[in-house]
């Protein structure tokens, strides 16, 4: 099963994660960045890196930031969705723009995980 680690203290991030889980017909597990489940998958990351981005773990591989989008497209649409996301430039641009707008809102909105990671 694919796991998405996200900032559960951020409204847009939570909406993004819940939407991805719903679209994947619950093949995607969503877990908070600061939850105990994240320690197992993200323990090798320094806190600044861990809380800076969302992360996806799939097929024993981890992707972070905008690179999570192709694996998420695979969970939603299967391997054709992933190929479409990776090989069709307008789709790749649109997905990255969506991700960056959510993450920009997260950083400008002062979400708790971002604040605590910067303070620590």
C-alpha positions in Angstrom: 0.0 0.0 0.0 1.2 3.5 -0.8 1.6 5.9 2.1 1.2 9.7 2.0 2.8 11.7 4.8 1.3 15.2 5.1 0.9 18.1 7.4 -2.3 17.3 9.2 -2.3 20.7 11.0 -2.7 22.5 7.6 -6.2 22.8 6.2 -5.2 22.8 2.5 -2.7 19.9 3.1 -5.4 17.9 4.8 -7.9 18.6 2.1 -5.3 17.5 -0.5 -4.5 14.3 1.4 -8.1 13.3 2.0 -9.0 14.0 -1.6 -6.1 11.9 -2.8 -7.1 9.1 -0.5 -10.7 9.2 -1.7 -9.8 9.3 -5.4 -7.5 6.3 -4.9 -10.5 4.4 -3.5 -8.6 4.1 -0.2 -5.6 2.3 -1.7 -3.6 5.3 -0.3 -3.0 5.5 3.4 -2.6 9.1 4.7 -0.4 9.7 7.8 0.6 12.9 9.6 4.2 14.1 9.3 4.4 14.4 13.1 2.6 11.0 13.8 4.2 7.9 15.2 3.8 6.1 11.9 6.0 8.7 10.2 8.9 8.0 12.5 9.3 4.6 10.8 9.4 5.9 7.3 11.0 9.3 7.7 13.4 8.8 10.6 16.4 9.3 8.4 15.4 12.8 7.5 16.5 15.8 9.5 13.4 17.6 11.0 13.7 20.6 8.6 13.6 18.2 5.6 10.9 16.0 7.1 8.5 18.9 7.7 9.4 20.9 4.6 7.5 18.6 2.2 4.9 15.9 1.9 6.3 12.5 1.3 5.0 9.3 -0.5 6.4 5.9 0.2 5.5 3.3 -2.5 7.2 0.1 -3.7 9.9 0.6 -1.0 10.8 4.0 -2.5 10.3 7.5 -1.1 9.5 10.6 -3.0 9.2 14.1 -1.6 7.7 17.5 -2.6 6.3 17.7 -6.1 7.8 14.3 -7.0 5.0 12.7 -5.0 2.5 13.5 -7.8 3.3 10.7 -10.3 3.0 8.0 -7.7 -0.3 9.6 -6.5 -1.6 9.6 -10.1 -0.7 5.9 -10.3 -2.8 5.2 -7.2 -5.8 7.1 -8.7 -5.6 6.1 -12.3 -3.2 3.2 -12.5 0.0 3.0 -14.4 -1.5 5.0 -17.4 -2.1 7.9 -15.0 1.5 7.9 -13.8 2.8 7.8 -17.4 0.4 10.7 -18.3 1.7 12.7 -15.3 5.3 12.0 -16.1 5.3 12.2 -19.9 2.7 14.9 -20.8 4.3 18.3 -20.1 1.0 20.2 -19.6 -0.2 17.7 -17.0 3.2 17.6 -15.3 3.1 21.5 -15.1 -0.5 21.6 -13.9 0.2 19.0 -11.1 3.4 20.8 -10.0 1.5 24.1 -9.9 -1.3 22.6 -7.8 1.3 21.1 -5.4 3.2 24.3 -5.1 0.1 26.4 -4.5 -1.0 24.1 -1.7 2.5 24.1 -0.2 2.8 27.9 -0.6 -0.4 28.3 1.3 0.9 26.0 4.0 4.1 28.0 4.4 2.4 31.4 4.3 -0.4 30.2 6.6 1.8 29.4 9.5 0.8 25.8 9.9 1.9 24.1 13.2 4.3 21.5 11.8 6.2 24.1 9.8 6.4 26.4 12.8 7.5 23.6 15.2 10.1 22.3 12.7 11.7 25.7 12.3 11.7 26.3 16.0 13.4 23.0 16.7 
